[in-house]
Amino acid sequence: MTRTYYEGMEDQLSALGLVLNCTVLWNTLYTNRALEQLRAQGYPVLDADAQRLSAFIRTHIGIDGHYAFHLPDLGGTHRPLRDPDAHESD
């Protein structure tokens, strides 16, 4: 299958690659933090199980809609992990 080349195609592919890399990095960092928190709370998290986790999880990403990029100043820290016992407001 081939598609016609058009101006700017490389830029779009580069941007898509950047978004994918950022998503994988974000997921890796926060999955690791969640595993560390579970271990600190005494849950038996085996390294063999953690190695099977994929950094390409994406169900939490909403690709449709409007986006605002006014981010709060976090002072160089991570945002807090979600409390699994808290009720989510959708």
N, C-alpha and C positions, 0 to 999 in steps of 0.2 A: 504494500500500500504506500503510495507516495502522495505528498501534498505539495501544492505550489508554494514556493518561497515568497515571502513578502517582507518588506522592510520592517525591521525591529523584532523579527522572530527570535534572534539570539538573546535580545534583552528580556523578552518574556520568559524564555527558557531559563535564563540566568536567575531571574526573580523567583521562578518556581523552585529552582534548586535551593536558593537561599531560604525560602519559606520552609521547605522540607527539612533542611539542615537545622534551622532554628527550632522547628517542632521536635525533632529527634533530641536535640540538646536539652530543651525544656523538659521533655518527658523523662529523659535520663536523670537529670538533676532532681526532679521532684519524686520520681519513683525511688531513687536512692534515699532521699530524705524520709519518705514514707516507710521504707524498709527499716531504716535506722530507728524511727520512732516505734515501730512494732517491736523490734528487738529490745529497745529500752523499756517497753512496757511488759516485757517478759514473754512475748509470743515466740514460739519456736519457728523462726524463719531460716530455712536451710539454704545454704549457698547454691546447692544444686537446683532448688526450686527458683531462686532469684535469677539464675542464669538463663532460665527458659522464658523470662519476661521479654517482651518486645518493646523497643523504644519507639516503634512506629504505631502506637495506639493513637487513634484519631477521633474516637466517638465524642470526645469532649470539645471538639473544634466545630464551631458553627461557621460554615462557609457562606451562608446566605445572610443577608441583612445589611444593616448599616454599622459602621465601625467608627469609634472615636479613639483617637490616639493621644488623648490627654492623660498621661500616666502620672500617678502620684510619685513624689520623691520618696523612695524607700530607704534612702540613706545607705545604699550598698548592701542591704540585707535581703534575704528571701522573704517572700510573702508567707504568711502562716499556712500550714496545712489545714485542709478542711476537716472539721470534726465529724466523723462518721455517725455520731449519735445525734447531731443537730438536724432539725427538719429543714429541708431545702425549700426555698421559695421560688417556684417556677412561674 
